[in-house]
C-alpha cells in the first residue's frame, strides 16, 4: 500500500455544531427546506413529498427507511403531517419551500408503518480524506485530484447534514504524521484504528481518490470502522451512520402492549408531580397512566405502553427531563430520576 503524505484539517471544537442536544426523533416540530420547481400547487406538493422523505430518514435514523414506501399511504398524503409552509428565495435566488411538520404525527406514522424511531443524538465520525500535497507527475493530475478531493469532502458534509452526523478531520500534526509513517506499510484501517483512539472516537471513515496505480478515479472508494471492504462514499457513510444509530432506535411492534410499573424519584411538590405526569403521558408509546403511590419525593406509576418495556425505556432515556437509574435495572419496575428541581 503506497505511503500517505496527506494533511487534513482538524475541527477540534463542537462550538459550530448545528445540532442540539435534544434527541432529534422526539422534537415537537421539524422544519425541512427543499428546492421547488415553481410556486404552483403541483410543485409545492412535490416539494412537500421530498421534504417528508428527507424527514423520515432523519427521524428514523436509517437511510433504508424509505425502501418499500413508494406505495405507502405515508407518502401519498404528506400534507396531513404539515402544520404550515412558506415559500422563499435563497441567497442564489432559488425558490424554496420551508415545510413545518408535526413531530407527534410523524412519530405516529413511523410506528404505524413499523419504521424505527431514532431516540439518539448526533454522532461524531473521524474522517480521513486524503488530499495530495506532494509533487505529482503532472499539473493535470494535481488539478483533477484536488477537484476530486474537494468534491468528496463536500459530499461527506452534505450527507452528514442530512443524517445529523458530525464529521471531524484529524489535524495530522507531528504525532499523527509519525504514526502514519510507522503504519503506512500496513492497511489503512490499522492507522485509522490507532488514530481514532487519540481523538477519543470510535467511528471512522476513510475515502481514497486514486487507484492502486496512483490514477485519479471518477468516484472515491471508502472503508469504515464497521466495514473494510471498499465501496462508494454514499453507501459506506450511510451504512456507518445506520450502524451507529441502531443502538438508539425503537421499532415498535404495533400489536404488542405491556403494563410497566414505573418509579420516578426526586418529584418535589405538586407542580413537579403535574409536570412528570404530563411528560410521561405525552410519551408517544403511552396508552394509559395511573398514579399508584406517593412516598416522600418518589412516585410509583402503572404505565400501559405500546410495544415493549425496552422501547419505553429507550424513549424515556432520551427525554431531557429524566435520567435512568441503572441500579434499579434488574427490578421489575423501571426507575428514573426527575432532573428538574422546582
Secondary structure, DSSP 8 states (H G I E B T S, - for coil): -----B--------TT--S-SS-GGG-SEEEEEEE-S-SSHHHHHHHHHHHHHHHHHHHHT-TTTTTT-TTSHHHHTGGGGEEEEEEEE-TT--EEEEEEEEHHHHHHHHHHTT--EE----EEEEEEE--B-S--S-HHHHHHHHHHHHHHHHHHHHHHHHTTEEEEE----HHHHHHHHHHTTS-HHHHHHHHHHHTT---EEEEEEE-TTS-EEEEEEEEESS--S-EEHHHHHHHHHHHHHHTTEE---TT-EEEEEEEEE---SHHHHHHHHHHHHTSTTEEEEEEEEEETTEEEEEEEEES-HHHHHHHHHHSTTEEE-GGGTTSSSEEEEE----
